[in-house]
C-alpha cells in the first residue's frame, strides 16, 4: 500500500502539472496562430512560397534553439538542482510568450518563439527528474508521473479554448498597435503560469535524492560524454531516435491540421473567422484524444510490466490508423476527420508520457537530467520537430492539388514513415533494471 502524498508533495505535483500544461500550451499555440500572424507580419497568404518558408522556419528554428539550450538545461539540472532550473525555465517561457504578443516584425516574433521554446524544453526535463525523485515507491512514482504529465493535454485543450475565446471576443480586448488581433492575445495568455509560481516559489523544496547526494559530497559531476558510455550508449541512441519519431508524428502530421481543415468541402465556403472556429474545434478533438491517451498510459503503466509491451499498445494501432486519417478523411469528410484526429492524438501523445515515465528509470541521479535532455531535446525537439519542415517545405510543395490537399498528402507520408521507424526501433529499447531509480 502506498503512502498518501504530503502537502509539500502535492504542491510539487501541482507546480509540475502546471508546468507540463503550459509547456504544451505554448507549443501548440503556433499551429493555431501562424496563419494570421504571418498575414500581419509579412503579408503572406497560405500556399505562397513566402508563407511556406516562414512556417517551416517558425516550427524548426525555435525547436533547434530549444533542443540545444534544453540539453544545456538538462546538464544544469544535474549540476545545480531540479527546483532552481524548473522555476527559471517556467519564468523564461511565460514572459517570452508575453513579449511575442507585442512583436512588430517576424524576426522579433521568431526570437521570442525561440526563447519560449528554450524555457519549455528545459522545464520538461527538470520537472520529470524532480517528480520522479520525489517518490521512492515505484508504483506511486509511476502513477504520479503519468497523471501529472496528463496535464500536458489539458494544456492543449486550454490553448484551443483560449484561441477560440480570443477570436470570438477580440474586439472587446484592449487594442495592440491599434488592432484587435486574436493571435496577439493568444500569445500573451502564455504568461499565466508565471503568476502563481512567483508566489509559491519560496515554499518549494529541492529533490530529496539530488540534495542528499549534494550535501554528502557524493554527487558526481554530470557529463554529456557519460551518457554515451558503454553501459548507456544503446539507451541514449535508441531513446533519442524513438523520441524523434514520436515528435515527428506530432509536428509532421497532427500539428498540420490547421492548414488542412480549410480544404475540406464543408469548410471551404466559410468566412475566415468561421474557418478558424472550425479549426479550433477539430484541434480540440486531437487534444481530448491526447488526454485520453495520457490517462490510458498512466493506468496501463501500473499493470503492464514490460516497457516495450506498454509502448506497443499505442504504437501498433497508431502505425495503421494515423497515416489513414490523413490519407482519406483529411481530404473529404470533416466529421470523420475529427474522430480520426482524436485517435491520432490518443496513440501519439500517449508516447510522450511513456518517455516521461521511462527515462528516469534508466539514468543515474547525476545523469538523469542530462540523459533526459538529450533524448527529449536533441531527439524530440530538434530532430522530431524538423519533420514539420519536411512536411510543409519539402514534401507539400511537390504534391499535386490545393495547399490543404498538398499538406494532407505530405502528412500521410511523414506519419507512415515515423511510425514505422519508431516501431522498428522499439525492438532495441532496453528494459529498465528493477523498479528503483538508479543511484
C-alpha positions as CSV (number, residue, x, y, z in Angstrom):
1,X,0.0,0.0,0.0
2,X,1.4,3.4,-1.0
3,X,1.6,6.3,1.4
4,X,-0.6,9.4,0.9
5,X,1.0,12.5,-0.5
6,X,2.2,15.1,1.9
7,X,1.1,18.7,1.5
8,X,4.6,19.5,0.1
9,X,4.4,16.6,-2.4
10,X,1.0,17.9,-3.5
11,X,2.5,21.3,-4.0
12,X,5.4,20.0,-6.1
13,X,3.0,17.9,-8.2
14,X,0.8,20.9,-8.7
15,X,3.7,23.1,-10.0
16,X,4.9,20.2,-12.2
17,X,1.4,19.7,-13.6
18,X,1.1,23.5,-14.2
19,X,4.5,23.4,-16.0
20,X,3.5,20.4,-18.1
21,X,0.2,22.0,-19.0
22,X,1.7,25.3,-20.2
23,X,4.6,23.5,-22.0
24,X,2.1,22.2,-24.5
25,X,0.0,25.3,-24.3
26,X,3.0,27.3,-25.6
27,X,4.0,24.7,-28.3
28,X,0.5,24.1,-29.7
29,X,-0.2,27.8,-29.9
30,X,1.9,28.2,-33.1
31,X,-0.2,25.9,-35.4
32,X,-3.3,27.9,-34.3
33,X,-1.9,31.4,-34.8
34,X,0.7,31.0,-37.6
35,X,-1.7,31.9,-40.4
36,X,-3.0,35.2,-39.0
37,X,0.5,36.1,-37.5
38,X,2.2,35.7,-40.9
39,X,-0.6,37.6,-42.6
40,X,0.0,40.5,-40.3
41,X,3.8,40.4,-40.1
42,X,4.9,39.5,-43.6
43,X,1.7,39.8,-45.6
44,X,2.0,36.2,-46.6
45,X,-1.0,34.1,-47.7
46,X,-1.2,30.3,-47.3
47,X,0.1,28.4,-50.3
48,X,2.7,31.1,-51.3
49,X,6.4,30.3,-51.1
50,X,6.9,33.1,-48.5
51,X,4.2,31.6,-46.3
52,X,5.7,28.0,-46.6
53,X,9.2,29.3,-45.9
54,X,8.3,31.2,-42.7
55,X,6.0,28.4,-41.4
56,X,8.9,26.0,-41.8
57,X,11.3,28.3,-40.0
58,X,8.9,29.1,-37.2
59,X,8.4,25.4,-36.5
60,X,12.0,24.4,-36.9
61,X,14.3,27.2,-35.7
62,X,12.8,27.5,-32.2
63,X,13.0,23.7,-31.9
64,X,16.7,23.8,-32.8
65,X,17.3,26.6,-30.2
66,X,15.2,24.7,-27.7
67,X,17.0,21.5,-28.3
68,X,20.5,23.0,-28.0
69,X,19.8,25.1,-24.9
70,X,17.5,22.4,-23.5
71,X,20.4,20.0,-23.5
72,X,22.4,22.6,-21.6
73,X,19.4,23.0,-19.2
74,X,19.5,19.2,-18.5
75,X,23.1,19.5,-17.6
76,X,22.4,22.4,-15.3
77,X,19.6,20.4,-13.7
78,X,22.1,17.8,-12.7
79,X,24.7,20.3,-11.7
80,X,22.6,22.9,-9.8
81,X,19.4,21.2,-8.8
82,X,15.9,20.4,-10.2
83,X,13.9,23.2,-8.4
84,X,16.1,26.2,-9.4
85,X,16.2,25.2,-13.1
86,X,12.5,24.4,-13.2
87,X,11.4,27.7,-11.7
88,X,13.6,29.9,-14.0
89,X,12.6,27.9,-17.1
90,X,8.9,28.5,-16.5
91,X,9.5,32.2,-15.9
92,X,11.5,32.3,-19.2
93,X,8.8,30.8,-21.4
94,X,6.0,32.7,-19.7
95,X,7.5,36.2,-20.2
96,X,8.8,35.3,-23.7
97,X,5.2,34.4,-24.7
98,X,4.0,37.8,-23.4
99,X,6.7,39.6,-25.3
100,X,5.9,37.7,-28.5
101,X,2.4,39.1,-28.4
102,X,4.0,42.6,-28.9
103,X,6.1,41.6,-32.0
104,X,6.4,44.3,-34.6
105,X,8.1,42.2,-37.2
106,X,8.6,38.5,-38.0
107,X,12.2,38.4,-36.7
108,X,11.1,39.7,-33.3
109,X,8.4,37.0,-33.3
110,X,10.9,34.3,-34.2
111,X,13.3,35.4,-31.5
112,X,10.7,35.2,-28.7
113,X,9.3,31.9,-30.1
114,X,12.9,30.6,-29.7
115,X,13.2,31.8,-26.0
116,X,9.7,30.4,-25.3
117,X,10.8,27.0,-26.8
118,X,14.0,27.1,-24.7
119,X,12.1,27.5,-21.5
120,X,9.7,24.7,-22.4
121,X,12.5,22.3,-23.3
122,X,14.3,22.9,-20.0
123,X,11.1,22.7,-17.9
124,X,10.1,19.3,-19.1
125,X,13.5,17.7,-18.1
126,X,13.7,19.4,-14.7
127,X,10.1,18.6,-13.8
128,X,10.3,14.9,-14.8
129,X,13.5,14.5,-12.7
130,X,12.1,16.4,-9.8
131,X,8.8,14.4,-9.6
132,X,10.5,11.1,-10.2
133,X,13.0,11.6,-7.4
134,X,10.2,12.7,-5.0
135,X,8.9,9.1,-4.6
136,X,10.8,6.0,-3.5
137,X,7.8,3.7,-4.0
138,X,7.8,2.6,-7.7
139,X,4.1,2.2,-8.1
140,X,3.4,5.7,-6.6
141,X,6.1,7.2,-8.8
142,X,4.7,5.7,-12.0
143,X,1.2,6.9,-11.1
144,X,2.3,10.5,-10.2
145,X,4.5,10.8,-13.3
146,X,1.7,9.5,-15.5
147,X,-1.1,11.7,-14.1
148,X,1.0,14.9,-13.8
149,X,2.0,14.6,-17.4
150,X,-1.6,14.2,-18.4
151,X,-1.9,17.9,-17.7
152,X,0.0,18.5,-20.9
153,X,-3.1,17.5,-22.9
154,X,-5.2,19.7,-20.6
155,X,-2.8,22.5,-21.7
156,X,-3.7,21.6,-25.3
157,X,-7.4,22.0,-24.5
158,X,-6.7,25.2,-22.7
159,X,-4.9,26.8,-25.7
160,X,-7.6,25.7,-28.1
161,X,-10.2,27.3,-25.8
162,X,-8.1,30.4,-25.3
163,X,-7.7,30.9,-29.1
164,X,-11.5,30.3,-29.6
165,X,-12.2,33.0,-27.0
166,X,-9.7,35.4,-28.4
167,X,-11.2,35.0,-31.9
168,X,-14.7,35.4,-30.6
169,X,-14.1,38.4,-28.2
170,X,-11.0,40.1,-29.7
171,X,-12.9,43.3,-30.3
172,X,-13.7,43.6,-26.5
173,X,-10.0,43.4,-25.5
174,X,-7.6,46.4,-25.4
175,X,-6.1,47.3,-28.8
176,X,-2.5,46.4,-29.5
177,X,-0.8,48.7,-32.1
178,X,-4.3,49.9,-33.0
179,X,-5.6,46.5,-33.8
180,X,-7.6,43.7,-32.1
181,X,-5.6,40.7,-33.3
182,X,-6.7,37.4,-31.7
183,X,-3.3,35.9,-32.3
184,X,-1.6,38.5,-30.2
185,X,-3.9,38.0,-27.2
186,X,-3.5,34.2,-27.5
187,X,0.3,34.6,-27.3
188,X,0.1,36.9,-24.3
189,X,-2.1,34.4,-22.4
190,X,1.1,32.3,-22.0
191,X,2.2,34.5,-19.1
192,X,-0.4,32.9,-16.8
193,X,1.8,30.2,-15.2
194,X,4.4,32.8,-14.0
195,X,1.9,34.4,-11.7
196,X,1.3,31.6,-9.2
197,X,4.9,30.5,-9.4
198,X,6.2,33.8,-8.2
199,X,4.1,33.4,-5.1
200,X,4.7,29.7,-4.4
201,X,8.5,29.5,-5.2
202,X,9.8,30.1,-1.6
203,X,7.8,27.0,-0.4
204,X,9.3,24.6,-3.0
205,X,11.9,22.1,-1.7
206,X,14.7,20.6,-3.8
207,X,14.7,17.0,-4.9
208,X,15.5,14.9,-1.9
209,X,17.6,12.3,-3.8
210,X,19.7,15.0,-5.5
211,X,20.0,17.2,-2.4
212,X,21.1,14.3,-0.2
213,X,23.9,13.4,-2.6
214,X,25.0,17.1,-2.9
215,X,25.1,17.5,0.9
216,X,27.0,14.3,1.4
217,X,29.5,15.2,-1.3
218,X,28.8,12.1,-3.3
219,X,27.1,13.8,-6.2
220,X,29.2,13.1,-9.3
221,X,29.7,15.8,-11.9
222,X,27.4,15.4,-14.9
223,X,28.8,14.9,-18.4
224,X,27.3,14.5,-21.9
225,X,30.0,12.1,-22.7
226,X,29.0,9.9,-19.8
227,X,25.6,9.1,-21.4
228,X,27.5,7.5,-24.3
229,X,29.5,5.3,-22.0
230,X,29.3,1.6,-23.0
231,X,26.6,0.8,-20.4
232,X,24.4,3.7,-21.5
233,X,25.2,4.2,-25.2
234,X,22.4,1.9,-26.6
235,X,19.9,3.5,-24.2
236,X,20.8,7.0,-25.3
237,X,20.8,6.4,-29.0
238,X,17.6,4.3,-29.2
239,X,15.6,6.6,-26.9
240,X,16.8,9.7,-28.8
241,X,15.7,8.3,-32.2
242,X,12.4,7.0,-30.8
243,X,11.6,10.3,-29.2
244,X,12.3,11.9,-32.6
245,X,9.8,9.6,-34.2
246,X,7.1,10.4,-31.7
247,X,7.6,14.1,-32.2
248,X,7.8,13.6,-35.9
249,X,4.3,12.2,-35.9
250,X,3.0,15.1,-33.9
251,X,4.7,18.0,-35.7
252,X,5.0,16.5,-39.2
253,X,1.4,15.3,-39.3
254,X,-1.0,16.1,-36.5
255,X,0.1,19.7,-36.0
256,X,-0.6,20.4,-39.6
257,X,-4.3,20.1,-39.1
258,X,-5.0,23.9,-39.1
259,X,-3.6,24.0,-42.6
260,X,-5.6,21.0,-43.8
261,X,-9.1,21.8,-42.4
262,X,-9.8,24.8,-44.7
263,X,-9.6,22.4,-47.7
264,X,-12.4,20.2,-46.5
265,X,-15.6,20.5,-48.6
266,X,-17.7,21.5,-45.5
267,X,-15.2,24.3,-44.6
268,X,-14.1,25.8,-48.0
269,X,-17.0,28.2,-48.4
270,X,-16.9,29.6,-44.8
271,X,-15.7,33.1,-43.9
272,X,-12.3,33.2,-42.3
273,X,-13.5,33.7,-38.7
274,X,-15.8,30.7,-39.1
275,X,-13.0,28.6,-40.5
276,X,-10.8,29.5,-37.5
277,X,-13.6,28.3,-35.2
278,X,-13.8,25.0,-37.1
279,X,-10.1,24.6,-36.9
280,X,-10.2,25.2,-33.1
281,X,-13.0,22.6,-32.8
282,X,-11.0,20.0,-34.8
283,X,-7.9,20.7,-32.7
284,X,-9.9,20.1,-29.5
285,X,-10.7,16.6,-30.7
286,X,-6.9,15.9,-31.0
287,X,-6.3,17.3,-27.5
288,X,-9.1,15.3,-26.0
289,X,-7.6,12.2,-27.7
290,X,-4.2,13.1,-26.3
291,X,-5.7,13.5,-22.8
292,X,-7.3,10.1,-23.0
293,X,-4.1,8.6,-24.3
294,X,-2.1,10.0,-21.4
295,X,-4.5,8.7,-18.8
296,X,-4.6,5.3,-20.5
297,X,-0.8,5.2,-20.4
298,X,-0.8,6.2,-16.7
299,X,-3.2,3.4,-15.9
300,X,-1.6,0.7,-18.1
301,X,1.9,1.6,-16.7
302,X,0.8,0.1,-13.4
303,X,-0.3,-3.3,-14.8
304,X,2.0,-3.9,-17.9
305,X,5.5,-4.7,-16.6
306,X,7.4,-4.7,-19.8
307,X,8.1,-1.2,-21.2
308,X,8.2,-2.4,-24.8
309,X,4.8,-4.1,-24.5
310,X,3.4,-1.0,-22.9
311,X,4.7,1.2,-25.8
312,X,3.3,-1.3,-28.4
313,X,-0.2,-0.8,-27.1
314,X,-0.1,2.7,-28.7
315,X,2.5,2.2,-31.5
316,X,0.9,-0.7,-33.3
317,X,-2.6,0.7,-33.8
318,X,-1.1,4.1,-34.5
319,X,1.0,2.7,-37.3
320,X,-2.2,1.7,-39.1
321,X,-4.6,4.5,-38.0
322,X,-2.6,7.7,-38.2
323,X,-1.5,7.6,-41.9
324,X,-5.0,6.5,-42.9
325,X,-6.5,9.6,-41.2
326,X,-4.5,11.9,-43.4
327,X,-4.9,9.7,-46.5
328,X,-8.7,9.6,-46.6
329,X,-10.9,11.7,-44.2
330,X,-8.5,14.7,-44.2
331,X,-9.4,15.2,-47.8
332,X,-13.2,14.7,-47.9
333,X,-15.1,14.4,-44.6
334,X,-14.9,16.8,-41.6
335,X,-16.8,14.6,-39.2
336,X,-14.6,11.5,-39.9
337,X,-11.5,13.7,-39.7
338,X,-12.5,14.9,-36.2
339,X,-12.7,11.3,-34.9
340,X,-9.6,10.3,-36.8
341,X,-7.6,13.2,-35.2
342,X,-9.0,12.0,-31.8
343,X,-7.4,8.6,-32.4
344,X,-4.2,10.1,-33.8
345,X,-3.8,12.2,-30.7
346,X,-4.5,9.3,-28.4
347,X,-1.9,7.0,-29.9
348,X,0.8,9.7,-30.5
349,X,0.5,11.8,-27.3
350,X,0.4,8.8,-25.0
351,X,4.0,8.0,-26.2
352,X,5.2,11.4,-24.8
353,X,4.0,10.3,-21.3
354,X,5.7,7.0,-21.8
355,X,9.1,8.7,-22.1
356,X,8.5,10.8,-19.0
357,X,8.0,7.5,-17.1
358,X,10.7,5.5,-18.8
359,X,13.7,7.9,-18.9
360,X,14.2,8.4,-15.1
361,X,14.5,4.7,-14.7
362,X,17.5,4.2,-17.0
363,X,19.8,7.1,-15.9
364,X,21.5,7.5,-12.5
365,X,20.9,10.6,-10.4
366,X,23.9,12.7,-11.6
367,X,23.0,12.0,-15.3
368,X,19.2,11.9,-15.0
369,X,18.6,15.4,-16.3
370,X,21.4,15.2,-18.9
371,X,20.1,11.9,-20.3
372,X,16.5,13.0,-20.4
373,X,17.5,16.3,-22.0
374,X,19.5,14.6,-24.8
375,X,16.6,12.2,-25.7
376,X,13.8,14.8,-25.3
377,X,15.6,17.8,-26.8
378,X,18.1,16.5,-29.3
379,X,15.8,13.7,-30.3
380,X,12.3,15.1,-29.9
381,X,12.6,18.9,-30.1
382,X,15.4,19.1,-32.7
383,X,15.1,16.0,-34.9
384,X,11.5,15.3,-34.3
385,X,10.1,18.8,-34.9
386,X,12.1,19.1,-38.1
387,X,9.5,16.9,-39.7
388,X,7.3,20.0,-39.7
389,X,9.8,21.5,-42.1
390,X,9.8,18.3,-44.1
391,X,6.0,18.3,-44.4
392,X,5.5,22.0,-45.2
393,X,8.6,22.9,-47.1
394,X,9.9,19.7,-48.7
395,X,7.0,17.4,-49.4
396,X,3.9,19.6,-49.6
397,X,5.2,21.9,-52.5
398,X,5.9,18.9,-54.7
399,X,2.4,17.4,-54.2
400,X,-0.5,17.9,-56.6
401,X,-3.6,19.9,-55.6
402,X,-4.6,22.9,-53.5
403,X,-2.4,23.8,-50.5
404,X,-4.6,21.9,-47.9
405,X,-4.6,18.8,-50.1
406,X,-0.8,19.1,-50.5
407,X,-0.4,19.2,-46.7
408,X,-2.6,16.2,-46.2
409,X,-0.6,14.1,-48.7
410,X,2.7,15.1,-47.2
411,X,1.4,14.4,-43.6
412,X,0.4,10.9,-44.8
413,X,3.9,10.1,-45.9
414,X,5.5,11.5,-42.8
415,X,3.2,9.8,-40.4
416,X,3.7,6.4,-42.1
417,X,7.5,6.8,-42.0
418,X,8.0,7.9,-38.4
419,X,5.5,5.4,-37.0
420,X,7.2,2.5,-38.9
421,X,10.7,3.7,-37.8
422,X,9.6,4.1,-34.2
423,X,8.1,0.6,-34.1
424,X,11.3,-0.9,-35.7
425,X,13.5,0.9,-33.1
426,X,11.3,-0.4,-30.2
427,X,12.8,-3.9,-30.5
428,X,16.2,-2.4,-29.5
429,X,14.8,-0.5,-26.5
430,X,16.5,-1.7,-23.2
431,X,14.2,-2.8,-20.4
432,X,14.9,-0.9,-17.1
433,X,16.7,-2.9,-14.4
434,X,14.3,-3.2,-11.4
435,X,11.8,-0.8,-10.2
436,X,14.0,1.5,-8.1
437,X,15.6,4.6,-9.7
438,X,19.3,4.0,-10.5
439,X,21.6,5.7,-7.9
